[in-house]
Amino acid sequence: MRRSSTSDQKASNPAFGKTIVRISSITLLLIGLASFAAVMDDSPGFSPDERVNVGLDSWFPENRTALFDRSLYNIDRSETASLRWQDERLALELAIEAIEATPGNVFAWNAAAIAAASGGFDDFARTALARSRALAPNTARAAIQRLVLAGMELEGVPEDETGDSTRTAILHDLKLAQLYESQALATLYETAPDTAEALTRLQTGGIVGAGG
């Protein structure tokens, strides 16, 4: 007569199967709770330590989705610091923190570039712009943000062929903006005449480079 093995007995025992299912379910639940706790601890919406007051504004972001994403939150606060309070040092610090949280976020690099240029750190701004283009060369919303600094960027490139790659990249951003962000581009031309002049000269074939 064949004796059943221990494994056969376990396999044929319904209680054993239910126990395994319960253990697996509890394990998954614990993992989920741990992940949720980590998200809460890192989200400004839940963690007071992650909140930043800018000027006389409260910690609450303009973009509500940023409440649950530290990188988006720091970008939001960086833009507020720069545009509303002209606190470029704080804006740059927050943008760098956003990059550290999500290095692949093109808008974090754009925020850092704008804050750096406003604070006089043009070399860092150009580095951030280059990284932005590498991450999202064909994203119109990112392109229109980069064009804000086109005047500064063009001033720093050589007038000969060695500056062609930068000029080509800016023209590509301009084409994207014309196609998909025409209203924002019109606003940029109205509010930043120096940038508008630099872009017009670039479009018409005028040499735009070091020394203007």
LUMFIRO-409141 format. One record per residue: residue number from 1; residue in one letter; chain; y negated, z, x of N, C-alpha, C in turn. Coordinates in nm, 4 decimals. Atoms other than C-alpha are relative to their C-alpha. Layout:
BEGIN
[atom NUM a A [Y Z X] [Y Z X] [Y Z X]] ...
This chain:
BEGIN
[atom 1 m A [0.1206 0.0000 0.0845] [0.0000 0.0000 0.0000] [-0.1253 0.0000 0.0878]] [atom 2 r A [0.1195 0.0133 -0.0834] [-0.3444 -0.1035 0.1389] [-0.0969 0.1137 -0.0270]] [atom 3 r A [0.0999 -0.1065 0.0123] [-0.5839 0.1793 0.2093] [-0.1398 -0.0616 0.0045]] [atom 4 s A [0.1386 0.0500 -0.0009] [-0.9455 0.1141 0.1263] [-0.0780 0.0687 0.1103]] [atom 5 s A [0.0801 -0.0552 -0.1086] [-1.1842 0.1605 0.4151] [-0.1189 0.0763 -0.0563]] [atom 6 t A [0.1180 -0.0763 0.0422] [-1.4877 0.3887 0.4049] [-0.1103 -0.0925 -0.0494]] [atom 7 s A [0.1038 0.0954 0.0412] [-1.7178 0.0853 0.3850] [0.0314 -0.0598 -0.1361]] [atom 8 d A [-0.0383 0.0523 0.1314] [-1.5181 -0.0520 0.0896] [-0.0314 0.1000 -0.1100]] [atom 9 q A [0.0264 -0.1044 0.0997] [-1.5499 0.2795 -0.0877] [-0.1491 0.0100 -0.0305]] [atom 10 k A [0.1436 -0.0083 0.0192] [-1.9260 0.2857 -0.0312] [-0.0520 -0.1194 -0.0794]] [atom 11 a A [0.0452 0.1202 0.0678] [-1.9677 -0.0716 -0.1461] [0.0344 0.0019 -0.1474]] [atom 12 s A [-0.0432 -0.0021 0.1386] [-1.7773 -0.0031 -0.4655] [-0.0563 0.1184 -0.0769]] [atom 13 n A [0.0563 -0.1193 0.0620] [-1.9670 0.3180 -0.5371] [-0.1415 -0.0306 -0.0501]] [atom 14 p A [0.1334 0.0317 0.0537] [-2.2638 0.2472 -0.7722] [-0.1062 0.0999 0.0423]] [atom 15 a A [0.0971 -0.1023 -0.0376] [-2.4276 0.5775 -0.6812] [-0.0547 -0.0251 0.1399]] [atom 16 f A [0.0428 0.0287 -0.1373] [-2.4379 0.4784 -0.3147] [-0.1047 -0.1122 0.0013]] [atom 17 g A [0.0943 0.1113 0.0076] [-2.6105 0.1496 -0.4012] [-0.1341 0.0430 -0.0549]] [atom 18 k A [0.1254 -0.0492 0.0578] [-2.8687 0.3266 -0.6159] [-0.0779 0.0832 0.1012]] [atom 19 t A [0.0662 -0.0827 -0.1013] [-2.9401 0.5694 -0.3332] [-0.0722 -0.0867 0.1020]] [atom 20 i A [0.0620 0.0905 -0.0964] [-3.0087 0.2840 -0.0914] [-0.1262 -0.0628 -0.0588]] [atom 21 v A [0.1159 0.0601 0.0659] [-3.2439 0.1216 -0.3426] [-0.1152 0.0998 -0.0073]] [atom 22 r A [0.1041 -0.1029 0.0099] [-3.4299 0.4490 -0.3947] [-0.0663 0.0233 0.1361]] [atom 23 i A [0.0533 -0.0233 -0.1343] [-3.4685 0.5053 -0.0190] [-0.0910 -0.1149 0.0422]] [atom 24 s A [0.0802 0.1177 -0.0346] [-3.5957 0.1501 0.0305] [-0.1320 -0.0003 -0.0761]] [atom 25 s A [0.1211 -0.0018 0.0823] [-3.8435 0.1857 -0.2565] [-0.0980 0.1059 0.0487]] [atom 26 i A [0.0860 -0.1083 -0.0491] [-3.9742 0.5171 -0.1258] [-0.0638 -0.0387 0.1331]] [atom 27 t A [0.0522 0.0426 -0.1299] [-4.0126 0.3714 0.2242] [-0.1138 -0.0998 -0.0169]] [atom 28 l A [0.1045 0.0990 0.0250] [-4.2110 0.0748 0.0944] [-0.1247 0.0639 -0.0598]] [atom 29 l A [0.1126 -0.0701 0.0614] [-4.4275 0.3050 -0.1160] [-0.0803 0.0757 0.1052]] [atom 30 l A [0.0681 -0.0752 -0.1056] [-4.5063 0.5234 0.1858] [-0.0775 -0.0919 0.0925]] [atom 31 i A [0.0700 0.0967 -0.0841] [-4.5942 0.2198 0.3947] [-0.1259 -0.0500 -0.0707]] [atom 32 g A [0.1149 0.0457 0.0769] [-4.8221 0.0946 0.1161] [-0.1106 0.1039 -0.0066]] [atom 33 l A [0.0994 -0.1071 0.0057] [-4.9945 0.4313 0.0838] [-0.0704 0.0174 0.1336]] [atom 34 a A [0.0597 -0.0122 -0.1330] [-5.0472 0.4499 0.4601] [-0.0992 -0.1128 0.0257]] [atom 35 s A [0.0894 0.1146 -0.0167] [-5.2004 0.1002 0.4617] [-0.1267 0.0173 -0.0830]] [atom 36 f A [0.1151 -0.0209 0.0875] [-5.4265 0.1860 0.1672] [-0.0919 0.1070 0.0573]] [atom 37 a A [0.0803 -0.1072 -0.0602] [-5.5391 0.5057 0.3404] [-0.0794 -0.0523 0.1187]] [atom 38 a A [0.0693 0.0577 -0.1148] [-5.6250 0.3066 0.6532] [-0.1173 -0.0854 -0.0453]] [atom 39 v A [0.1077 0.0828 0.0538] [-5.8308 0.0605 0.4462] [-0.1136 0.0866 -0.0517]] [atom 40 m A [0.1018 -0.0911 0.0519] [-6.0139 0.3434 0.2717] [-0.0805 0.0630 0.1126]] [atom 41 d A [0.0657 -0.0670 -0.1113] [-6.0908 0.5110 0.6024] [-0.0956 -0.0934 0.0723]] [atom 42 d A [0.0799 0.0986 -0.0720] [-6.2411 0.1868 0.7390] [-0.1007 -0.0719 -0.0894]] [atom 43 s A [0.0857 0.0702 0.0943] [-6.4309 0.0785 0.4261] [-0.1236 0.0824 -0.0338]] [atom 44 p A [0.1229 -0.0723 0.0337] [-6.7960 0.1735 0.3711] [-0.0019 0.0504 -0.1437]] [atom 45 g A [-0.0033 -0.0431 0.1386] [-6.7233 0.1986 -0.0002] [0.0688 0.1329 -0.0193]] [atom 46 f A [-0.0754 -0.1244 0.0103] [-6.4915 0.4930 0.0647] [-0.0374 0.1008 0.1088]] [atom 47 s A [0.0226 -0.0879 -0.1142] [-6.5869 0.6317 0.4052] [-0.1486 0.0129 0.0328]] [atom 48 p A [0.1419 -0.0196 -0.0325] [-6.9367 0.7809 0.4501] [-0.0317 -0.0249 0.1471]] [atom 49 d A [0.0235 0.0194 -0.1431] [-6.8941 0.7575 0.8281] [-0.0273 -0.1456 0.0355]] [atom 50 e A [0.0180 0.1422 -0.0274] [-6.8973 0.3767 0.8055] [-0.1292 -0.0554 -0.0600]] [atom 51 r A [0.1205 0.0468 0.0685] [-7.2239 0.3582 0.6090] [-0.1207 0.0030 0.0920]] [atom 52 v A [0.1175 0.0122 -0.0854] [-7.5533 0.2520 0.7667] [-0.1247 -0.0157 -0.0868]] [atom 53 n A [0.1299 0.0135 0.0657] [-7.9030 0.3134 0.6325] [-0.0901 -0.0857 0.0885]] [atom 54 v A [0.0885 0.0888 -0.0752] [-8.1494 0.0431 0.7350] [-0.1418 0.0155 -0.0539]] [atom 55 g A [0.1366 -0.0215 0.0441] [-8.5197 0.1207 0.7246] [-0.0034 0.1014 -0.1131]] [atom 56 l A [0.0065 -0.0860 0.1183] [-8.5972 0.2732 0.3859] [0.1052 -0.0382 -0.1031]] [atom 57 d A [-0.1061 0.0402 0.0912] [-8.3034 0.0945 0.2254] [0.1135 0.1012 0.0030]] [atom 58 s A [-0.1186 -0.0849 0.0022] [-7.9949 0.2828 0.1191] [0.1103 -0.0674 0.0794]] [atom 59 w A [-0.1137 0.0562 -0.0723] [-7.6554 0.2238 0.2764] [0.0673 -0.1112 -0.0780]] [atom 60 f A [-0.0716 0.0932 0.0857] [-7.5498 0.0063 -0.0173] [-0.0325 -0.1439 0.0390]] [atom 61 p A [0.0247 0.1368 -0.0462] [-7.5057 -0.3617 0.0838] [-0.0522 -0.0910 -0.1105]] [atom 62 e A [0.0428 0.1016 0.0950] [-7.6629 -0.6655 -0.0808] [0.1218 -0.0673 -0.0641]] [atom 63 n A [-0.1233 0.0643 0.0441] [-7.3154 -0.8182 -0.1087] [0.1036 0.1075 -0.0332]] [atom 64 r A [-0.0890 -0.1082 0.0423] [-7.0882 -0.5883 -0.3102] [0.1398 -0.0107 0.0617]] [atom 65 t A [-0.1333 0.0142 -0.0612] [-6.7695 -0.7350 -0.1596] [0.0040 0.0614 0.1391]] [atom 66 a A [0.0049 -0.0604 -0.1335] [-6.8868 -0.5963 0.1742] [0.0345 0.1480 -0.0023]] [atom 67 l A [-0.0362 -0.1417 0.0099] [-6.8121 -0.2468 0.0449] [0.1402 0.0269 0.0538]] [atom 68 f A [-0.1405 -0.0212 -0.0353] [-6.4470 -0.2987 0.1327] [0.0415 -0.0780 0.1236]] [atom 69 d A [-0.0278 0.0743 -0.1225] [-6.4766 -0.4989 0.4551] [-0.1065 0.0378 0.1032]] [atom 70 r A [0.0977 -0.0526 -0.0965] [-6.6398 -0.3406 0.7611] [-0.0766 -0.1112 0.0702]] [atom 71 s A [0.0684 0.1103 -0.0663] [-6.7168 -0.6746 0.9264] [-0.1079 -0.0586 -0.0902]] [atom 72 l A [0.0988 0.0521 0.0946] [-6.8882 -0.8136 0.6150] [-0.1137 0.0991 -0.0216]] [atom 73 y A [0.1009 -0.1037 0.0210] [-7.0700 -0.4838 0.5701] [-0.1005 0.0005 0.1152]] [atom 74 n A [0.0898 -0.0021 -0.1147] [-7.2113 -0.4885 0.9235] [-0.0854 -0.1261 0.0073]] [atom 75 i A [0.0803 0.1220 0.0067] [-7.3209 -0.8501 0.8811] [-0.1120 0.0168 -0.1017]] [atom 76 d A [0.0988 -0.0246 0.1058] [-7.4978 -0.7555 0.5577] [-0.1116 0.0911 0.0495]] [atom 77 r A [0.0990 -0.0954 -0.0508] [-7.6714 -0.4604 0.7222] [-0.0811 -0.0601 0.1154]] [atom 78 s A [0.0705 0.0667 -0.1108] [-7.7583 -0.6703 1.0300] [-0.1080 -0.0927 -0.0533]] [atom 79 e A [0.0975 0.0923 0.0583] [-7.9297 -0.9325 0.8165] [-0.1161 0.0754 -0.0640]] [atom 80 t A [0.1066 -0.0814 0.0599] [-8.1210 -0.6639 0.6274] [-0.0916 0.0571 0.1072]] [atom 81 a A [0.0792 -0.0575 -0.1095] [-8.2330 -0.5007 0.9524] [-0.0929 -0.1039 0.0614]] [atom 82 s A [0.0795 0.1050 -0.0635] [-8.3545 -0.8334 1.0903] [-0.1055 -0.0579 -0.0939]] [atom 83 l A [0.0894 0.0724 0.0896] [-8.5071 -1.0017 0.7868] [-0.1008 0.0908 -0.0706]] [atom 84 r A [0.0877 -0.0857 0.0796] [-8.6520 -0.7069 0.5972] [-0.0771 0.1005 0.0848]] [atom 85 w A [0.0623 -0.1060 -0.0782] [-8.7293 -0.4540 0.8698] [-0.0341 -0.0398 0.1432]] [atom 86 q A [0.0276 0.0499 -0.1346] [-8.7569 -0.6652 1.1868] [0.0487 0.0956 0.1095]] [atom 87 d A [-0.0620 -0.0881 -0.0991] [-8.5374 -0.4148 1.3672] [0.1110 -0.0785 0.0695]] [atom 88 e A [-0.0950 0.0921 -0.0616] [-8.3711 -0.6651 1.5979] [0.1050 0.0713 0.0847]] [atom 89 r A [-0.0980 -0.0738 -0.0794] [-8.2046 -0.4073 1.8210] [0.1141 0.0499 -0.0891]] [atom 90 l A [-0.1028 -0.0468 0.0929] [-8.0231 -0.2502 1.5258] [0.0783 -0.1190 -0.0560]] [atom 91 a A [-0.0665 0.1188 0.0539] [-7.9489 -0.5962 1.3848] [0.1043 -0.0528 0.0982]] [atom 92 l A [-0.0937 0.0500 -0.1014] [-7.7852 -0.7022 1.7122] [0.1184 0.0949 0.0165]] [atom 93 e A [-0.1091 -0.0983 -0.0113] [-7.5849 -0.3795 1.7394] [0.0996 -0.0149 -0.1148]] [atom 94 l A [-0.0866 0.0134 0.1171] [-7.4508 -0.4232 1.3873] [0.0777 -0.1311 0.0026]] [atom 95 a A [-0.0682 0.1289 -0.0088] [-7.3691 -0.7903 1.4439] [0.1130 0.0055 0.1024]] [atom 96 i A [-0.1047 -0.0137 -0.1018] [-7.1757 -0.7047 1.7599] [0.1164 0.0830 -0.0534]] [atom 97 e A [-0.1065 -0.0795 0.0613] [-6.9831 -0.4386 1.5688] [0.0808 -0.0855 -0.0985]] [atom 98 a A [-0.0710 0.0902 0.0919] [-6.8994 -0.7026 1.3079] [0.0922 -0.0936 0.0772]] [atom 99 i A [-0.0836 0.0860 -0.0844] [-6.7689 -0.9307 1.5843] [0.1212 0.0769 0.0506]] [atom 100 e A [-0.1113 -0.0820 -0.0490] [-6.5583 -0.6481 1.7249] [0.1026 0.0243 -0.1092]] [atom 101 a A [-0.0920 -0.0238 0.1117] [-6.4105 -0.5851 1.3807] [0.0781 -0.1263 -0.0349]] [atom 102 t A [-0.0645 0.1279 0.0339] [-6.3359 -0.9553 1.3150] [-0.0546 -0.1082 0.0929]] [atom 103 p A [0.0520 0.0967 -0.0979] [-6.3807 -1.1787 1.6224] [-0.0034 -0.1438 -0.0498]] [atom 104 g A [-0.0031 0.1361 0.0504] [-6.3032 -1.4893 1.4205] [-0.0980 -0.0280 -0.1119]] [atom 105 n A [0.0967 0.0183 0.1090] [-6.5857 -1.4413 1.1697] [-0.1226 -0.0745 0.0520]] [atom 106 v A [0.1093 0.0826 -0.0505] [-6.8316 -1.7237 1.2337] [-0.1361 0.0559 -0.0393]] [atom 107 f A [0.1291 -0.0511 0.0456] [-7.1058 -1.5529 1.0331] [-0.0425 0.1246 0.0774]] [atom 108 a A [0.0333 -0.1111 -0.0893] [-7.0853 -1.2461 1.2556] [-0.0641 -0.0539 0.1276]] [atom 109 w A [0.0575 0.0626 -0.1203] [-7.1524 -1.4708 1.5565] [-0.1384 -0.0560 -0.0293]] [atom 110 n A [0.1326 0.0513 0.0365] [-7.4422 -1.6364 1.3727] [-0.1011 0.1128 -0.0121]] [atom 111 a A [0.0902 -0.1150 0.0136] [-7.5923 -1.2992 1.2845] [-0.0384 0.0540 0.1374]] [atom 112 a A [0.0278 -0.0478 -0.1360] [-7.5619 -1.1937 1.6488] [-0.0949 -0.0953 0.0716]] [atom 113 a A [0.0862 0.0983 -0.0654] [-7.7231 -1.5169 1.7664] [-0.1444 0.0131 -0.0475]] [atom 114 i A [0.1353 -0.0098 0.0554] [-8.0213 -1.4815 1.5325] [-0.0688 0.1286 0.0451]] [atom 115 a A [0.0573 -0.1277 -0.0437] [-8.0738 -1.1145 1.6184] [-0.0328 -0.0030 0.1486]] [atom 116 a A [0.0223 0.0065 -0.1445] [-8.0406 -1.1825 1.9908] [-0.1227 -0.0852 0.0321]] [atom 117 a A [0.1151 0.0866 -0.0248] [-8.2897 -1.4702 1.9820] [-0.1297 0.0684 -0.0415]] [atom 118 s A [0.1195 -0.0715 0.0463] [-8.5356 -1.2601 1.7818] [-0.0388 0.1113 0.0957]] [atom 119 g A [0.0265 -0.1070 -0.0961] [-8.5012 -0.9857 2.0429] [-0.0280 -0.0495 0.1405]] [atom 120 g A [0.0298 0.0551 -0.1315] [-8.5609 -1.2223 2.3330] [0.1201 -0.0218 0.0900]] [atom 121 f A [-0.1214 0.0182 -0.0794] [-8.1979 -1.2453 2.4488] [0.0557 -0.1411 -0.0245]] [atom 122 d A [-0.0334 0.1390 0.0317] [-8.1815 -1.6255 2.4432] [0.1357 -0.0427 0.0557]] [atom 123 d A [-0.1283 0.0394 -0.0590] [-7.8832 -1.6608 2.6770] [0.1168 0.0481 -0.0852]] [atom 124 f A [-0.1063 -0.0526 0.0871] [-7.6703 -1.4365 2.4580] [0.0024 -0.0779 -0.1309]] [atom 125 a A [0.0075 0.0757 0.1250] [-7.7930 -1.6238 2.1507] [0.0698 -0.1352 0.0148]] [atom 126 r A [-0.0647 0.1299 -0.0216] [-7.6801 -1.9574 2.2999] [0.1517 0.0157 0.0111]] [atom 127 t A [-0.1441 -0.0259 -0.0101] [-7.3409 -1.8098 2.3857] [0.0604 0.0224 -0.1387]] [atom 128 a A [-0.0485 -0.0270 0.1355] [-7.3022 -1.6838 2.0286] [0.0022 -0.1276 -0.0838]] [atom 129 l A [0.0031 0.1268 0.0731] [-7.4033 -2.0231 1.8883] [0.1163 -0.0902 0.0405]] [atom 130 a A [-0.1119 0.0811 -0.0477] [-7.1458 -2.1968 2.1059] [0.1317 0.0493 -0.0588]] [atom 131 r A [-0.1222 -0.0560 0.0581] [-6.8782 -1.9590 1.9817] [0.0078 -0.0310 -0.1489]] [atom 132 s A [0.0051 0.0329 0.1422] [-6.9882 -2.0174 1.6225] [0.0469 -0.1432 -0.0239]] [atom 133 r A [-0.0401 0.1407 0.0164] [-6.9495 -2.3926 1.6645] [0.1480 -0.0199 0.0289]] [atom 134 a A [-0.1420 0.0119 -0.0312] [-6.6078 -2.3510 1.8209] [0.0857 0.0488 -0.1160]] [atom 135 l A [-0.0761 -0.0568 0.1110] [-6.4931 -2.1421 1.5241] [-0.0106 -0.0844 -0.1269]] [atom 136 a A [0.0211 0.0723 0.1274] [-6.6438 -2.3506 1.2411] [-0.0964 -0.1157 0.0211]] [atom 137 p A [0.0908 0.1112 -0.0285] [-6.7865 -2.6836 1.3578] [-0.0408 -0.0786 -0.1241]] [atom 138 n A [0.0241 0.0836 0.1179] [-6.7715 -2.8387 1.0096] [-0.0308 0.0796 -0.1265]] [atom 139 t A [0.0362 -0.0838 0.1141] [-6.8806 -2.5507 0.7853] [-0.1506 -0.0062 -0.0210]] [atom 140 a A [0.1426 0.0250 0.0232] [-7.2157 -2.6388 0.6292] [-0.0814 0.1283 -0.0029]] [atom 141 r A [0.0750 -0.1257 0.0089] [-7.3188 -2.2816 0.5540] [-0.0226 0.0595 0.1389]] [atom 142 a A [0.0165 -0.0477 -0.1372] [-7.2596 -2.1861 0.9169] [-0.0981 -0.0892 0.0755]] [atom 143 a A [0.0876 0.0950 -0.0688] [-7.4399 -2.5006 1.0333] [-0.1467 0.0268 -0.0300]] [atom 144 i A [0.1401 -0.0227 0.0344] [-7.7605 -2.4249 0.8411] [-0.0504 0.1280 0.0657]] [atom 145 q A [0.0401 -0.1218 -0.0714] [-7.7667 -2.0775 0.9944] [-0.0268 -0.0297 0.1471]] [atom 146 r A [0.0212 0.0354 -0.1410] [-7.7298 -2.2255 1.3425] [-0.1299 -0.0776 0.0196]] [atom 147 l A [0.1211 0.0804 -0.0115] [-8.0165 -2.4665 1.2749] [-0.1268 0.0847 0.0020]] [atom 148 v A [0.1150 -0.0909 -0.0080] [-8.2506 -2.1689 1.2367] [-0.0456 0.0157 0.1445]] [atom 149 l A [0.0300 -0.0187 -0.1415] [-8.2315 -2.1435 1.6153] [-0.0045 -0.1312 0.0777]] [atom 150 a A [-0.0038 0.1301 -0.0682] [-8.2396 -2.5166 1.6908] [-0.1142 -0.0159 0.0994]] [atom 151 g A [0.1137 0.0122 -0.0902] [-8.5860 -2.4996 1.8434] [0.0238 0.0737 0.1303]] [atom 152 m A [-0.0301 -0.0793 -0.1195] [-8.4882 -2.2218 2.0829] [0.1107 -0.0635 0.0813]] [atom 153 e A [-0.1155 0.0565 -0.0692] [-8.1593 -2.3889 2.1644] [-0.0369 -0.1274 0.0744]] [atom 154 l A [0.0397 0.1251 -0.0633] [-8.3186 -2.7244 2.2425] [-0.0917 0.0227 0.1190]] [atom 155 e A [0.0880 -0.0308 -0.1123] [-8.5786 -2.5669 2.4687] [0.0783 0.0330 0.1265]] [atom 156 g A [-0.0750 -0.0466 -0.1164] [-8.3056 -2.4363 2.6937] [0.0931 -0.1014 0.0614]] [atom 157 v A [-0.0939 0.0981 -0.0541] [-8.1106 -2.7569 2.7551] [-0.0731 -0.0987 0.0901]] [atom 158 p A [0.0633 0.0991 -0.0887] [-8.1788 -3.0075 3.0349] [-0.0377 -0.1261 -0.0768]] [atom 159 e A [0.0452 0.1217 0.0665] [-8.3612 -3.3263 2.9414] [0.0901 -0.1197 0.0298]] [atom 160 d A [-0.0861 0.1129 -0.0350] [-8.1018 -3.5488 3.1102] [0.1306 0.0065 -0.0782]] [atom 161 e A [-0.1250 0.0122 0.0746] [-7.7476 -3.6351 2.9989] [0.0822 0.1281 -0.0026]] [atom 162 t A [-0.0777 -0.1249 0.0006] [-7.6152 -3.2881 3.0863] [-0.0281 0.0843 -0.1247]] [atom 163 g A [0.0311 -0.0719 0.1230] [-7.7846 -3.1598 2.7709] [0.0460 -0.0716 -0.1252]] [atom 164 d A [-0.0387 0.0815 0.1154] [-7.6329 -3.4258 2.5497] [0.0969 0.0711 -0.0937]] [atom 165 s A [-0.0990 -0.0663 0.0857] [-7.3459 -3.2090 2.4241] [-0.0674 0.0961 -0.0968]] [atom 166 t A [0.0731 -0.0910 0.0887] [-7.5893 -2.9523 2.2866] [-0.0760 -0.0779 -0.1060]] [atom 167 r A [0.0744 0.0801 0.0964] [-7.8071 -3.2167 2.1238] [0.0937 -0.0626 -0.1033]] [atom 168 t A [-0.0970 0.0582 0.0930] [-7.5000 -3.3826 1.9728] [0.0490 0.1043 -0.0996]] [atom 169 a A [-0.0468 -0.1075 0.0879] [-7.3801 -3.0484 1.8330] [-0.1055 0.0350 -0.1044]] [atom 170 i A [0.1073 -0.0314 0.0939] [-7.7196 -2.9791 1.6753] [-0.0155 -0.1121 -0.1034]] [atom 171 l A [0.0070 0.1119 0.0942] [-7.7298 -3.3275 1.5220] [0.1141 0.0051 -0.1014]] [atom 172 h A [-0.1132 -0.0151 0.0921] [-7.3865 -3.2637 1.3747] [-0.0287 0.1086 -0.1035]] [atom 173 d A [0.0390 -0.1058 0.0942] [-7.5102 -2.9360 1.2225] [-0.1029 -0.0529 -0.1001]] [atom 174 l A [0.1048 0.0541 0.0860] [-7.8110 -3.1228 1.0854] [0.0585 -0.0936 -0.1059]] [atom 175 k A [-0.0640 0.0903 0.0953] [-7.5929 -3.3885 0.9246] [0.0721 0.0787 -0.1087]] [atom 176 l A [-0.0689 -0.0843 0.0984] [-7.3809 -3.1199 0.7555] [-0.0994 0.0627 -0.0970]] [atom 177 a A [0.1017 -0.0632 0.0848] [-7.6923 -2.9451 0.6283] [-0.0613 -0.1006 -0.0959]] [atom 178 q A [0.0562 0.1033 0.0876] [-7.8359 -3.2700 0.4922] [0.0944 -0.0351 -0.1142]] [atom 179 l A [-0.0982 0.0375 0.1007] [-7.5137 -3.3410 0.3051] [0.0272 0.1113 -0.1003]] [atom 180 y A [-0.0510 -0.1081 0.0848] [-7.4263 -2.9979 0.1702] [-0.0958 0.1185 -0.0182]] [atom 181 e A [0.0941 -0.1124 0.0105] [-7.7211 -2.7591 0.2221] [-0.1433 -0.0528 0.0003]] [atom 182 s A [0.1292 0.0675 -0.0038] [-8.0188 -2.9832 0.1470] [-0.1154 0.0913 -0.0431]] [atom 183 q A [0.1072 -0.0895 0.0457] [-8.2159 -2.7184 -0.0403] [-0.0335 0.1040 0.1066]] [atom 184 a A [0.0230 -0.0970 -0.1076] [-8.1699 -2.4618 0.2356] [-0.0690 -0.0660 0.1186]] [atom 185 l A [0.0632 0.0721 -0.1103] [-8.2665 -2.7252 0.4922] [-0.1474 -0.0253 -0.0299]] [atom 186 a A [0.1399 0.0217 0.0384] [-8.5844 -2.8077 0.3004] [-0.0808 0.1284 0.0167]] [atom 187 t A [0.0667 -0.1295 -0.0168] [-8.6719 -2.4373 0.2966] [-0.0236 0.0302 0.1470]] [atom 188 l A [0.0141 -0.0213 -0.1448] [-8.6107 -2.4167 0.6723] [-0.1152 -0.0827 0.0557]] [atom 189 y A [0.1085 0.0861 -0.0477] [-8.8439 -2.7112 0.7335] [-0.1367 0.0533 -0.0429]] [atom 190 e A [0.1277 -0.0518 0.0504] [-9.1144 -2.5495 0.5198] [-0.0428 0.1277 0.0713]] [atom 191 t A [0.0328 -0.1326 -0.0535] [-9.0933 -2.2031 0.6727] [0.0007 0.0061 0.1520]] [atom 192 a A [-0.0078 -0.0008 -0.1466] [-9.0277 -2.2970 1.0368] [-0.0448 -0.1363 0.0532]] [atom 193 p A [0.0500 0.1322 -0.0405] [-9.2533 -2.5912 1.1327] [0.0375 -0.0390 0.1438]] [atom 194 d A [-0.0385 0.0319 -0.1382] [-9.1690 -2.5648 1.5047] [0.1437 -0.0517 0.0057]] [atom 195 t A [-0.1380 0.0451 0.0062] [-8.7995 -2.5965 1.4281] [0.0085 -0.1371 -0.0649]] [atom 196 a A [0.0017 0.1298 0.0684] [-8.8692 -2.8833 1.1888] [-0.0457 -0.1105 0.0948]] [atom 197 e A [0.0498 0.0995 -0.0943] [-9.0678 -3.0641 1.4590] [0.1056 -0.0330 0.1050]] [atom 198 a A [-0.1034 0.0229 -0.1009] [-8.7915 -3.0181 1.7161] [0.1144 -0.0843 -0.0555]] [atom 199 l A [-0.1099 0.0750 0.0615] [-8.5277 -3.1491 1.4758] [-0.0420 -0.1441 -0.0299]] [atom 200 t A [0.0486 0.1350 0.0280] [-8.7439 -3.4462 1.3766] [-0.0025 -0.0836 0.1275]] [atom 201 r A [0.0026 0.0704 -0.1281] [-8.7965 -3.5419 1.7398] [0.1415 -0.0338 0.0449]] [atom 202 l A [-0.1383 0.0246 -0.0394] [-8.4243 -3.5085 1.8015] [0.0585 -0.1156 -0.0798]] [atom 203 q A [-0.0515 0.1058 0.0867] [-8.3433 -3.7324 1.5051] [-0.0562 -0.1384 0.0360]] [atom 204 t A [0.0657 0.1289 -0.0256] [-8.5915 -4.0012 1.6046] [0.0222 -0.0480 0.1427]] [atom 205 g A [-0.0340 0.0442 -0.1352] [-8.4584 -4.0190 1.9597] [-0.0919 0.0508 0.1071]] [atom 206 g A [0.0872 -0.0588 -0.1013] [-8.7322 -3.8233 2.1316] [0.0786 0.1013 0.0822]] [atom 207 i A [-0.0697 -0.0958 -0.0869] [-8.6117 -3.6205 2.4288] [-0.0514 0.1395 -0.0308]] [atom 208 v A [0.0347 -0.1396 0.0260] [-8.6069 -3.2542 2.3361] [0.0843 0.0831 0.0945]] [atom 209 g A [-0.0758 -0.0786 -0.0978] [-8.5147 -3.0223 2.6170] [-0.0886 0.0995 0.0696]] [atom 210 a A [0.0731 -0.1015 -0.0744] [-8.6373 -2.7831 2.8797] [-0.1455 -0.0428 0.0139]] [atom 211 g A [0.1432 0.0275 -0.0097] [-9.0132 -2.7610 2.8712] [-0.0567 -0.0660 -0.1249]] [atom 212 g A [0.0497 0.0578 0.1253] [-9.0333 -2.9012 2.5130] [0.0173 -0.1496 0.0002]] 
